[in-house]
Amino acid sequence: MCMFKKEKLISIFVTLILIFTFHKLIESNNYFIESNIDKLSTEVLNSQANVLERTILRNTRSATILGEHISLVRGDMSSFDSFSKMLLSESRGVSNLQLAPNAIVTKIYPLKGNEKAIGHDLFKDNARKKEAFLAQKSQELTLAGPFKLLQGGIGIIARKPIYIDDKFWGFASALIILDDLIKNANLLELKDKNYIFRLKRVHPDTNKMDIFYSSCEFSQDKKVFTKSVEVPNATWYLDIQYMGAYISNSFIAILYITSIIISSLLGYLLFTILIRPKELESVNELLEEKVKEQTRKIENNLNLIGKYVLYSKTNKEGIITEASDAFCKLTGYDREELIGKSHNILRHPDYSDEYYKNLWETIEDGKIWNGEIKNVAKSGHTFWISSVITPEYNKDNELIGYMSVRHDITAKKSFEEHQFEYFQNAKLIAMGEMIGNIAHQWRQPLSAISMLASGIILEKKADIIDDEEMFRKLENIVENTKYLSKTIDTFRSFLRVQKNPEKTVLQDRIVASLMIINATLKDKGINLIDEVDYDNKVEIDLVVGQLEQVLLNLFNNSKDALLENQIVDPWIKIRIEKKEKIVIISIEDNGGGIKDEVMPHIFEPYFTTKHQTLGTGLGLSMSYKIICESLNGNIYAKNTAHGAKFFIELPI
């Protein structure tokens, strides 16, 4: 009797261990599938949010350029139609451009179909005045809406406040149809990936979350992924929800119940073996059949995992012998079309024979190969996968084939491609800042030329000027034109970056940068303290134009900090210090410095403490890349008693 209790306890203990082991395996597989879907959803959301931000930035840029143009011509609207026509030809997604002096819509291009908006007073419209006053007060580009348009439809409007001689002149606006924005931002393509989406914002009048666009009603039972989208002077939010199939709770329950049954059967088998040796053979056959039956059920159930895991198997020659449902769905081929074929059926023409030769040499040596590959689906579209290929062996350790497990990284690759486009947009924004610098640089010599030429004409008509005086004034005009020509050469040197490094004098590059920024700093009342030693020349190897780009970015950052913090008696100081093997350029301001929690992140891509209309988060990241990777130097920042101080170390 005591022996019977002992065997029973052993059987129960083994059964519990088996149940625990099965449950852990089921939980692990379920977690793996759900975490992969969540990870993919996060990647899709981040990629789509970045595309939406870039689309809005590209569409609203025309309002900024129009505003700068009107400010430059001091409110003259005579060239509005021709200038707007040129802008619209380069601005995909913008429906029309408007000018509203004193907040009253006066000019629209194209006018046809938009006549009802002429004469509309933005400051008196209850639905629009709050965002109009916000734009005026902040002096920033502001995205208003969406709301119903006077001329029909739903749209959003980018308003750029225009100030001339520090006085509010009015607004330059760009109208974007909401449906066009949704289409241009590729949001409708989320449906093809089994996602629904919606856009929302905090309504400026109610301060409550307002869902202003939804592709479909969201389910209360599924996870919602949210990403903020920074738009000019406001924030939108993009929600997405995965509508594909997770492993259901009922299916998991079936697996749990099945594992309990199998564990109990195995425990009972052990109990029978221990207490009934004579009946071992008959009981063993019965239980083996039941185990096989239950195993078949589990195998059938686990086949569902094939819907979510991308894998395939081949023989030693590389002929496909097995493919999961998820792999078939991704490639567009039926399983019957893949079995018996090699993976060359998916091969992209960008890869050479040498690439696949190296792959095969790796796995034939019994090693694991992993890498990223671009493939072609049956439909002809391309997709990217991260693949791990491992050799498979039989019980005699003989190679029988290969197994490849993959992960779809198409969204990741798409995001990397969009990053390049984002950097190009940042360069266009920098070019816009160049136009502002040119305007400040040319204002004084152009005024001098105008005054001298007008004086010569008047004095000549009055016959009160002799030839000597006239020639003196003409020479003065020539000197001013030479100055303008010199500034053109400086800007051309900045914009046309050379590809190859050349020996150059460091002080010359600093002078070129100061020549571009000096007029802007003077106009903003910022004192430039130049402590550069110009007598002891420092020669270094540089790619002409790159260092100037970094210096101008640091100057502009200091200028923005000084203006934002409203510093009294603002100044920026530049100096160089030559050491044994390096030269150090330092730029310091009295703008109050950088917060300690922000300092470790300032060189990260897309990180910015400014509003999106003032910064893309790419300036310091690009500066770090130029100094550290292209010029083999180092760049870092510290806080001083006055403000922030940046150091650039370059080898000599």
C-alpha positions as CSV (number, residue, x, y, z in Angstrom):
1,M,0.0,0.0,0.0
2,C,2.9,2.4,0.8
3,M,4.5,1.5,-2.4
4,F,1.3,2.4,-4.3
5,K,1.3,5.9,-2.7
6,K,4.9,6.5,-3.7
7,E,4.2,5.7,-7.4
8,K,1.1,7.8,-7.4
9,L,3.0,10.8,-6.1
10,I,5.7,10.3,-8.7
11,S,3.2,10.2,-11.5
12,I,1.3,13.3,-10.2
13,F,4.7,15.2,-9.9
14,V,5.7,14.3,-13.5
15,T,2.2,15.3,-14.7
16,L,2.5,18.7,-13.1
17,I,5.9,19.3,-14.6
18,L,4.6,18.4,-18.0
19,I,1.6,20.7,-17.7
20,F,3.9,23.6,-16.5
21,T,6.3,23.0,-19.4
22,F,3.5,22.9,-22.0
23,H,1.9,26.1,-20.6
24,K,5.3,27.9,-20.7
25,L,5.8,26.9,-24.4
26,I,2.3,28.1,-25.3
27,E,2.8,31.4,-23.5
28,S,6.2,31.9,-25.1
29,N,4.8,31.3,-28.6
30,N,1.8,33.6,-28.0
31,Y,4.0,36.3,-26.6
32,F,6.4,36.0,-29.6
33,I,3.6,36.4,-32.1
34,E,1.9,39.3,-30.3
35,S,5.2,41.2,-29.7
36,N,6.2,40.8,-33.4
37,I,2.8,42.3,-34.4
38,D,3.2,45.1,-31.9
39,K,6.7,45.8,-33.0
40,L,5.7,45.9,-36.7
41,S,2.7,48.2,-35.8
42,T,5.1,50.6,-34.0
43,E,7.4,50.6,-37.0
44,V,4.5,51.2,-39.4
45,L,3.1,54.0,-37.2
46,N,6.5,55.8,-36.8
47,S,7.1,55.5,-40.6
48,Q,3.7,56.8,-41.5
49,A,3.8,59.7,-38.9
50,N,7.2,60.8,-40.4
51,V,5.7,60.7,-43.9
52,L,2.7,62.8,-42.7
53,E,5.0,65.3,-41.0
54,R,7.2,65.7,-44.1
55,T,4.1,66.0,-46.4
56,I,2.7,68.8,-44.2
57,L,6.1,70.5,-44.0
58,R,6.5,70.3,-47.8
59,N,2.9,71.6,-48.4
60,T,3.2,74.5,-45.9
61,R,6.6,75.6,-47.1
62,S,5.0,77.6,-50.0
63,A,3.3,79.9,-47.4
64,T,6.6,80.6,-45.7
65,I,8.3,81.4,-49.1
66,L,5.4,83.6,-50.2
67,G,5.6,85.5,-46.8
68,E,9.3,86.0,-47.2
69,H,8.8,87.3,-50.7
70,I,6.1,89.8,-49.7
71,S,8.3,91.0,-46.8
72,L,11.3,91.4,-49.1
73,V,9.3,93.5,-51.6
74,R,7.8,95.4,-48.7
75,G,4.2,94.5,-49.2
76,D,4.1,95.1,-53.0
77,M,1.5,92.5,-54.3
78,S,1.9,93.3,-58.0
79,S,3.9,90.1,-58.6
80,F,1.6,87.9,-56.6
81,D,0.0,85.9,-59.5
82,S,3.3,85.2,-61.3
83,F,5.2,84.3,-58.0
84,S,2.3,82.1,-56.8
85,K,2.1,80.3,-60.1
86,M,5.8,79.5,-59.8
87,L,5.3,78.3,-56.2
88,L,2.3,76.1,-57.0
89,S,4.2,74.4,-59.8
90,E,6.7,73.2,-57.2
91,S,4.2,72.6,-54.4
92,R,2.3,69.3,-54.9
93,G,-0.7,69.2,-52.6
94,V,-1.4,72.9,-52.3
95,S,-4.8,74.0,-53.7
96,N,-4.2,77.8,-53.7
97,L,-2.2,80.6,-52.3
98,Q,-3.7,83.7,-50.6
99,L,-2.6,87.1,-49.3
100,A,-4.6,88.8,-46.5
101,P,-3.2,92.3,-45.7
102,N,-4.6,93.3,-42.3
103,A,-6.1,89.8,-42.1
104,I,-8.6,90.5,-45.0
105,V,-8.3,88.1,-47.9
106,T,-7.4,90.3,-50.9
107,K,-5.4,88.0,-53.3
108,I,-6.0,84.4,-54.3
109,Y,-4.2,82.3,-56.9
110,P,-5.9,80.7,-58.7
111,L,-8.9,82.9,-58.2
112,K,-11.4,80.8,-60.2
113,G,-13.7,78.8,-57.9
114,N,-12.4,80.7,-54.8
115,E,-14.1,84.1,-55.4
116,K,-16.3,83.7,-52.2
117,A,-13.2,83.9,-50.0
118,I,-12.2,87.4,-51.3
119,G,-12.9,90.1,-48.7
120,H,-13.1,87.6,-45.9
121,D,-11.9,89.1,-42.5
122,L,-10.0,86.4,-40.6
123,F,-10.1,88.3,-37.3
124,K,-13.9,88.5,-37.4
125,D,-14.6,84.9,-38.3
126,N,-15.5,83.1,-35.1
127,A,-14.4,79.7,-36.6
128,R,-10.9,81.0,-37.7
129,K,-10.0,84.1,-35.6
130,K,-8.5,82.2,-32.7
131,E,-5.8,80.5,-34.8
132,A,-5.3,83.7,-36.8
133,F,-4.6,85.6,-33.6
134,L,-2.3,82.8,-32.5
135,A,-0.3,83.1,-35.7
136,Q,-0.1,86.9,-35.3
137,K,1.0,86.7,-31.6
138,S,3.6,84.0,-32.0
139,Q,4.9,85.4,-35.4
140,E,5.2,81.8,-36.5
141,L,3.8,79.7,-39.3
142,T,0.5,78.3,-38.0
143,L,-1.6,75.4,-39.4
144,A,-5.3,76.2,-39.0
145,G,-8.2,73.8,-39.3
146,P,-9.5,71.6,-40.6
147,F,-12.8,73.4,-41.2
148,K,-15.4,73.9,-43.9
149,L,-14.2,76.3,-46.6
150,L,-16.2,79.2,-47.9
151,Q,-15.7,78.0,-51.4
152,G,-16.7,74.5,-50.5
153,G,-15.0,71.4,-49.1
154,I,-12.8,70.6,-46.1
155,G,-9.4,72.1,-45.9
156,I,-6.5,73.2,-43.7
157,I,-4.7,76.5,-44.1
158,A,-1.0,77.3,-43.3
159,R,-0.8,81.0,-42.3
160,K,2.5,82.8,-42.3
161,P,2.3,86.2,-40.5
162,I,4.2,89.0,-42.4
163,Y,6.0,91.7,-40.5
164,I,7.5,94.7,-42.3
165,D,9.7,97.0,-40.1
166,D,8.5,95.0,-37.1
167,K,4.8,95.9,-37.9
168,F,2.2,93.4,-38.7
169,W,1.3,93.6,-42.4
170,G,-1.0,90.6,-42.8
171,F,-0.9,86.9,-43.7
172,A,0.5,84.7,-46.5
173,S,-1.6,81.5,-46.7
174,A,-1.5,78.1,-48.4
175,L,-4.8,76.1,-48.7
176,I,-4.5,72.3,-48.5
177,I,-7.5,70.1,-49.2
178,L,-7.7,67.5,-46.4
179,D,-8.5,64.6,-48.7
180,D,-5.5,65.6,-50.9
181,L,-3.2,65.6,-47.8
182,I,-4.5,62.1,-46.7
183,K,-3.8,60.8,-50.2
184,N,-0.3,62.5,-50.6
185,A,0.8,61.2,-47.2
186,N,0.0,57.6,-48.3
187,L,-2.3,57.1,-45.4
188,L,-4.8,55.2,-47.5
189,E,-2.2,52.6,-48.2
190,L,-2.5,51.5,-44.6
191,K,-5.6,49.5,-45.6
192,D,-3.4,47.2,-47.7
193,K,-1.4,46.4,-44.5
194,N,-4.6,45.5,-42.5
195,Y,-4.6,48.8,-40.6
196,I,-7.2,51.4,-40.0
197,F,-6.3,55.0,-39.0
198,R,-7.7,58.2,-37.7
199,L,-6.4,61.8,-37.1
200,K,-7.2,63.9,-34.1
201,R,-6.1,67.1,-32.4
202,V,-7.0,69.2,-29.3
203,H,-9.7,71.6,-30.6
204,P,-8.6,75.3,-30.0
205,D,-12.1,76.4,-29.0
206,T,-13.1,73.4,-26.7
207,N,-9.7,72.2,-25.6
208,K,-11.1,68.7,-26.1
209,M,-9.7,65.9,-28.3
210,D,-11.4,66.2,-31.7
211,I,-11.3,63.3,-34.2
212,F,-11.4,65.1,-37.5
213,Y,-10.7,62.1,-39.9
214,S,-11.2,58.4,-39.5
215,S,-10.9,55.7,-42.1
216,C,-13.1,53.3,-40.2
217,E,-14.6,52.9,-36.7
218,F,-12.0,51.6,-34.2
219,S,-12.6,48.4,-32.2
220,Q,-12.8,48.7,-28.4
221,D,-11.2,45.2,-28.0
222,K,-7.9,45.9,-29.9
223,K,-4.8,47.8,-29.1
224,V,-4.5,51.4,-30.4
225,F,-1.1,52.7,-31.4
226,T,-0.7,56.5,-31.2
227,K,2.0,58.9,-32.4
228,S,2.1,62.6,-32.1
229,V,2.6,64.6,-35.4
230,E,4.2,68.0,-35.0
231,V,2.6,70.5,-37.4
232,P,3.3,74.2,-37.6
233,N,2.4,75.8,-34.2
234,A,0.2,72.8,-33.2
235,T,0.2,69.0,-32.6
236,W,-1.9,66.3,-34.4
237,Y,-2.1,62.7,-33.3
238,L,-2.1,59.7,-35.6
239,D,-3.8,56.5,-34.3
240,I,-3.6,53.1,-36.1
241,Q,-5.2,49.8,-35.2
242,Y,-4.2,46.4,-36.6
243,M,-7.2,44.6,-38.0
244,G,-5.5,41.3,-38.8
245,A,-5.9,38.2,-36.7
246,Y,-4.0,37.6,-33.4
247,I,-4.1,34.1,-31.8
248,S,-7.6,34.1,-30.2
249,N,-8.1,33.4,-26.5
250,S,-10.4,30.5,-27.4
251,F,-7.6,28.9,-29.5
252,I,-5.1,29.4,-26.6
253,A,-7.6,27.8,-24.3
254,I,-7.8,24.8,-26.6
255,L,-4.0,24.5,-26.5
256,Y,-4.0,24.7,-22.7
257,I,-6.7,22.0,-22.4
258,T,-4.9,19.8,-25.0
259,S,-1.7,20.1,-23.1
260,I,-3.4,19.2,-19.8
261,I,-4.9,16.1,-21.5
262,I,-1.6,15.0,-22.9
263,S,0.2,15.6,-19.6
264,S,-2.4,13.6,-17.8
265,L,-2.2,10.8,-20.2
266,L,1.6,10.7,-19.9
267,G,1.3,10.8,-16.1
268,Y,-1.2,8.0,-16.3
269,L,1.2,6.1,-18.5
270,L,4.0,6.5,-16.1
271,F,1.7,5.4,-13.2
272,T,0.6,2.3,-15.1
273,I,4.2,1.4,-16.0
274,L,5.2,1.7,-12.3
275,I,2.3,-0.3,-10.8
276,R,1.4,-2.7,-13.6
277,P,4.5,-4.1,-15.3
278,K,2.6,-7.1,-16.7
279,E,0.2,-4.9,-18.6
280,L,2.9,-2.5,-19.9
281,E,2.8,-3.7,-23.5
282,S,-1.0,-3.4,-24.0
283,V,-1.3,-0.1,-22.1
284,N,1.7,1.3,-24.0
285,E,0.1,0.6,-27.3
286,L,-3.1,2.2,-26.3
287,L,-1.5,5.3,-24.9
288,E,0.8,5.7,-27.9
289,E,-2.2,5.8,-30.2
290,K,-3.9,8.4,-28.0
291,V,-0.6,10.4,-27.8
292,K,-0.3,10.3,-31.6
293,E,-3.9,11.4,-31.9
294,Q,-3.5,14.3,-29.5
295,T,-0.1,15.2,-31.1
296,R,-1.8,15.4,-34.5
297,K,-4.3,17.7,-33.0
298,I,-1.6,19.9,-31.6
299,E,0.3,19.9,-34.9
300,N,-2.9,20.9,-36.7
301,N,-3.4,23.7,-34.3
302,L,0.2,24.8,-34.4
303,N,-0.1,25.1,-38.2
304,L,-1.8,28.4,-37.5
305,I,1.5,29.7,-36.3
306,G,2.6,29.4,-39.9
307,K,0.2,32.2,-40.7
308,Y,2.4,34.6,-38.7
309,V,6.0,33.3,-39.0
310,L,7.9,33.7,-42.4
311,Y,9.8,30.5,-42.9
312,S,10.7,28.0,-45.7
313,K,12.8,24.8,-45.9
314,T,14.9,23.5,-48.8
315,N,16.9,20.3,-49.6
316,K,20.7,20.4,-50.0
317,E,20.4,21.7,-53.5
318,G,18.3,24.6,-52.5
319,I,14.9,23.3,-53.8
320,I,12.0,24.5,-51.6
321,T,10.3,21.6,-49.8
322,E,8.2,23.6,-47.3
323,A,6.8,27.1,-47.0
324,S,4.6,28.8,-44.3
325,D,1.3,30.5,-45.0
326,A,2.8,33.8,-44.0
327,F,5.7,33.4,-46.5
328,C,3.3,32.5,-49.3
329,K,1.1,35.5,-48.5
330,L,4.1,37.9,-48.5
331,T,5.5,36.6,-51.8
332,G,2.1,36.3,-53.5
333,Y,2.8,32.7,-54.6
334,D,0.7,29.6,-53.7
335,R,2.5,26.9,-51.8
336,E,2.2,24.6,-54.9
337,E,4.0,27.3,-57.0
338,L,7.0,27.4,-54.5
339,I,7.4,23.7,-53.7
340,G,10.0,22.2,-56.1
341,K,11.4,25.7,-57.1
342,S,14.5,27.5,-55.8
343,H,14.4,30.8,-54.1
344,N,15.7,32.4,-57.4
345,I,12.0,32.8,-58.2
346,L,12.1,35.7,-55.7
347,R,15.5,37.0,-56.8
348,H,15.8,40.8,-57.3
349,P,17.9,41.9,-60.3
350,D,20.0,44.3,-58.1
351,Y,21.9,41.3,-56.7
352,S,24.9,39.7,-58.5
353,D,25.8,36.0,-58.8
354,E,28.8,36.8,-56.5
355,Y,26.4,37.8,-53.7
356,Y,24.6,34.5,-53.7
357,K,27.8,32.6,-54.2
358,N,29.1,33.9,-50.9
359,L,25.8,33.0,-49.2
360,W,26.0,29.4,-50.4
361,E,29.7,29.1,-49.3
362,T,28.7,30.2,-45.8
363,I,25.8,27.7,-45.3
364,E,27.6,24.8,-47.1
365,D,30.4,25.3,-44.5
366,G,27.8,24.5,-41.8
367,K,27.6,28.2,-40.7
368,I,24.6,30.3,-40.1
369,W,24.0,33.1,-42.6
370,N,22.0,36.2,-41.7
371,G,21.4,39.4,-43.6
372,E,18.9,41.7,-45.3
373,I,17.7,40.9,-48.8
374,K,15.4,42.7,-51.3
375,N,13.1,40.3,-53.1
376,V,10.4,40.5,-55.9
377,A,6.9,39.2,-55.2
378,K,4.7,37.5,-57.8
379,S,2.9,40.8,-58.4
380,G,6.2,42.4,-59.3
381,H,6.5,44.7,-56.3
382,T,9.6,44.6,-54.1
383,F,9.8,43.8,-50.4
384,W,12.7,43.6,-47.9
385,I,13.3,40.8,-45.4
386,S,15.8,40.1,-42.7
387,S,16.7,36.4,-43.1
388,V,18.5,33.8,-40.9
389,I,19.5,30.6,-42.8
390,T,20.6,27.6,-40.8
391,P,21.7,24.1,-41.9
392,E,19.6,21.1,-40.9
393,Y,21.0,17.7,-40.0
394,N,19.5,14.2,-39.4
395,K,20.2,12.0,-36.4
396,D,23.4,10.8,-38.0
397,N,24.6,14.5,-38.3
398,E,24.3,14.4,-42.0
399,L,23.3,17.6,-43.8
400,I,19.7,17.2,-45.2
401,G,18.8,20.8,-46.1
402,Y,18.4,24.4,-44.9
403,M,15.8,26.4,-43.0
404,S,15.3,30.1,-43.4
405,V,13.3,32.2,-40.9
406,R,12.6,35.8,-42.0
407,H,11.2,39.1,-40.8
408,D,9.5,41.6,-43.0
409,I,11.5,44.9,-42.8
410,T,9.9,46.7,-45.8
411,A,8.6,49.4,-43.4
412,K,12.0,49.9,-41.9
413,K,13.7,50.3,-45.3
414,S,10.9,52.7,-46.5
415,F,11.6,54.8,-43.3
416,E,15.4,54.9,-44.2
417,E,14.5,56.1,-47.7
418,H,12.3,58.8,-46.3
419,Q,15.1,59.8,-44.0
420,F,17.2,60.8,-47.0
421,E,14.3,62.8,-48.4
422,Y,13.9,64.5,-45.0
423,F,17.6,65.6,-45.1
424,Q,17.1,67.0,-48.6
425,N,14.1,69.0,-47.2
426,A,16.4,70.3,-44.5
427,K,18.8,71.6,-47.1
428,L,15.9,73.5,-48.8
429,I,15.0,75.1,-45.5
430,A,18.7,76.1,-45.1
431,M,18.6,77.6,-48.5
432,G,15.5,79.7,-47.4
433,E,17.6,81.0,-44.5
434,M,20.3,81.9,-47.1
435,I,17.8,84.1,-49.0
436,G,17.1,86.0,-45.8
437,N,20.9,86.5,-45.2
438,I,21.3,87.7,-48.8
439,A,18.5,90.3,-48.2
440,H,20.2,91.6,-45.1
441,Q,23.6,91.6,-46.8
442,W,22.5,93.5,-49.9
443,R,20.2,96.1,-48.3
444,Q,22.8,98.7,-47.5
445,P,24.9,98.7,-50.7
446,L,21.7,98.7,-52.8
447,S,20.4,101.7,-50.9
448,A,23.8,103.4,-51.4
449,I,23.8,102.7,-55.2
450,S,20.2,104.0,-55.5
451,M,21.0,107.2,-53.6
452,L,24.2,107.9,-55.5
453,A,22.6,107.3,-58.9
454,S,19.5,109.4,-58.1
455,G,21.8,112.2,-56.8
456,I,23.8,112.2,-60.1
457,I,20.7,112.4,-62.2
458,L,19.2,115.3,-60.2
459,E,22.5,117.2,-60.1
460,K,23.1,116.6,-63.8
461,K,19.6,118.0,-64.6
462,A,20.3,121.0,-62.4
463,D,23.7,121.3,-64.0
464,I,25.3,121.7,-60.6
465,I,27.8,118.7,-60.8
466,D,31.2,118.7,-62.4
467,D,32.8,115.8,-64.1
468,E,35.2,115.2,-61.2
469,E,32.4,114.9,-58.6
470,M,30.4,112.7,-61.0
471,F,33.3,110.4,-61.5
472,R,33.8,110.2,-57.7
473,K,30.2,109.1,-57.2
474,L,30.3,106.7,-60.1
475,E,33.5,105.1,-58.6
476,N,31.5,104.8,-55.3
477,I,28.8,103.0,-57.2
478,V,31.4,100.6,-58.7
479,E,32.8,99.8,-55.3
480,N,29.4,98.9,-54.0
481,T,28.8,96.6,-57.0
482,K,32.1,95.0,-56.3
483,Y,30.9,94.3,-52.8
484,L,27.7,92.8,-54.1
485,S,29.8,90.6,-56.5
486,K,32.0,89.5,-53.6
487,T,28.9,88.4,-51.6
488,I,27.7,86.4,-54.6
489,D,31.0,84.6,-54.8
490,T,30.8,83.9,-51.0
491,F,27.3,82.4,-51.3
492,R,28.2,80.4,-54.4
493,S,31.2,78.9,-52.4
494,F,28.8,78.0,-49.6
495,L,26.1,76.4,-51.7
496,R,28.4,74.5,-54.2
497,V,30.1,72.1,-51.8
498,Q,33.3,70.5,-53.3
499,K,33.6,66.7,-53.0
500,N,37.3,66.5,-52.6
501,P,39.3,68.0,-49.6
502,E,41.9,70.7,-50.4
503,K,44.4,72.7,-48.4
504,T,42.8,75.9,-47.2
505,V,43.3,78.6,-44.6
506,L,41.0,78.1,-41.6
507,Q,40.6,81.9,-41.1
508,D,39.3,82.3,-44.7
509,R,36.5,79.9,-44.1
510,I,35.5,81.7,-40.9
511,V,35.5,85.0,-42.7
512,A,33.3,83.5,-45.4
513,S,30.8,82.3,-42.7
514,L,30.9,85.7,-40.9
515,M,30.2,87.5,-44.2
516,I,27.0,85.5,-44.6
517,I,25.7,85.8,-41.1
518,N,27.0,89.2,-39.9
519,A,24.2,91.4,-41.5
520,T,21.5,89.2,-40.0
521,L,23.1,89.4,-36.5
522,K,23.3,93.2,-36.8
523,D,19.7,93.4,-37.9
524,K,18.7,91.4,-34.8
525,G,20.8,93.6,-32.5
526,I,23.2,90.8,-31.7
527,N,26.9,91.8,-31.1
528,L,29.4,89.5,-32.8
529,I,32.6,89.3,-30.8
530,D,35.3,88.2,-33.2
531,E,38.4,87.0,-31.2
532,V,39.9,85.1,-34.1
533,D,43.7,85.5,-34.6
534,Y,43.9,86.4,-38.3
535,D,47.7,87.0,-38.3
536,N,48.8,83.4,-37.6
537,K,47.3,81.5,-40.4
538,V,46.2,77.9,-39.8
539,E,46.2,75.6,-42.8
540,I,44.1,72.5,-42.8
541,D,42.6,70.0,-45.2
542,L,38.9,70.7,-45.7
543,V,36.0,70.0,-48.1
544,V,35.2,73.7,-48.9
545,G,31.7,74.5,-47.9
546,Q,31.2,71.9,-45.2
547,L,32.8,73.8,-42.3
548,E,30.9,76.9,-43.3
549,Q,27.6,74.9,-43.1
550,V,28.5,73.8,-39.5
551,L,29.5,77.3,-38.4
552,L,26.3,78.9,-39.9
553,N,24.2,76.3,-38.1
554,L,25.8,77.1,-34.7
555,F,25.5,80.8,-35.3
556,N,21.8,80.4,-36.2
557,N,21.1,78.2,-33.1
558,S,22.7,80.9,-30.9
559,K,20.7,83.6,-32.6
560,D,17.5,81.7,-32.1
561,A,18.3,81.1,-28.4
562,L,19.1,84.7,-27.8
563,L,15.9,85.9,-29.5
564,E,13.7,83.3,-27.8
565,N,15.0,84.1,-24.4
566,Q,14.8,87.9,-25.0
567,I,18.4,88.4,-23.8
568,V,19.4,92.0,-23.0
569,D,22.7,93.0,-24.8
570,P,22.9,89.6,-26.6
571,W,26.3,88.5,-28.0
572,I,28.0,85.7,-29.8
573,K,31.7,85.1,-29.5
574,I,34.0,83.1,-31.8
575,R,37.7,82.3,-31.4
576,I,40.2,79.7,-32.4
577,E,43.0,78.0,-30.4
578,K,45.8,76.1,-32.0
579,K,47.4,73.2,-30.2
580,E,50.0,70.6,-31.2
581,K,48.0,68.4,-33.5
582,I,44.5,70.1,-33.4
583,V,42.9,73.4,-33.8
584,I,39.8,74.3,-31.7
585,I,37.1,76.6,-32.9
586,S,34.7,77.7,-30.1
587,I,31.4,79.6,-30.5
588,E,29.8,80.9,-27.3
589,D,26.7,83.0,-26.6
590,N,25.0,84.5,-23.5
591,G,21.6,82.8,-24.2
592,G,21.3,81.0,-20.9
593,G,22.7,77.6,-21.9
594,I,21.2,74.1,-22.6
595,K,19.2,72.2,-20.0
596,D,21.1,69.3,-18.4
597,E,18.5,66.7,-19.4
598,V,18.7,67.9,-23.0
599,M,22.5,68.1,-23.4
600,P,23.1,64.3,-24.0
601,H,20.6,64.3,-26.9
602,I,21.4,67.5,-28.9
603,F,23.3,65.6,-31.7
604,E,20.6,62.9,-32.2
605,P,18.7,63.0,-35.5
606,Y,15.2,64.7,-35.3
607,F,15.8,65.9,-31.7
608,T,15.0,69.6,-31.2
609,T,13.7,71.8,-28.4
610,K,12.4,74.3,-31.0
611,H,9.0,74.3,-32.6
612,Q,8.9,72.5,-35.9
613,T,8.6,75.8,-37.8
614,L,12.0,76.9,-36.3
615,G,13.9,73.6,-36.5
616,T,13.8,70.2,-38.1
617,G,16.1,68.5,-35.5
618,L,18.6,67.8,-38.2
619,G,21.0,70.8,-38.0
620,L,23.2,69.6,-35.2
621,S,22.9,65.9,-36.3
622,M,24.2,66.9,-39.8
623,S,26.9,69.1,-38.2
624,Y,28.1,66.1,-36.1
625,K,28.2,63.9,-39.2
626,I,30.2,66.5,-41.1
627,I,32.8,67.2,-38.4
628,C,33.2,63.6,-37.1
629,E,32.8,61.5,-40.3
630,S,33.8,63.8,-43.2
631,L,36.5,66.1,-41.4
632,N,37.7,63.4,-38.9
633,G,37.2,65.8,-36.0
634,N,35.1,66.1,-32.9
635,I,32.2,68.4,-31.9
636,Y,30.8,68.8,-28.4
637,A,29.1,71.4,-26.2
638,K,29.3,72.7,-22.6
639,N,27.4,75.2,-20.5
640,T,29.3,78.3,-19.3
641,A,28.4,81.0,-16.8
642,H,26.9,82.9,-19.8
643,G,25.2,80.3,-21.9
644,A,26.1,77.5,-24.3
645,K,29.6,77.0,-25.8
646,F,30.3,74.7,-28.7
647,F,33.8,73.3,-29.5
648,I,34.9,72.0,-32.9
649,E,38.2,70.1,-32.9
650,L,39.9,69.6,-36.3
651,P,43.2,67.8,-37.1
652,I,46.1,69.8,-38.5
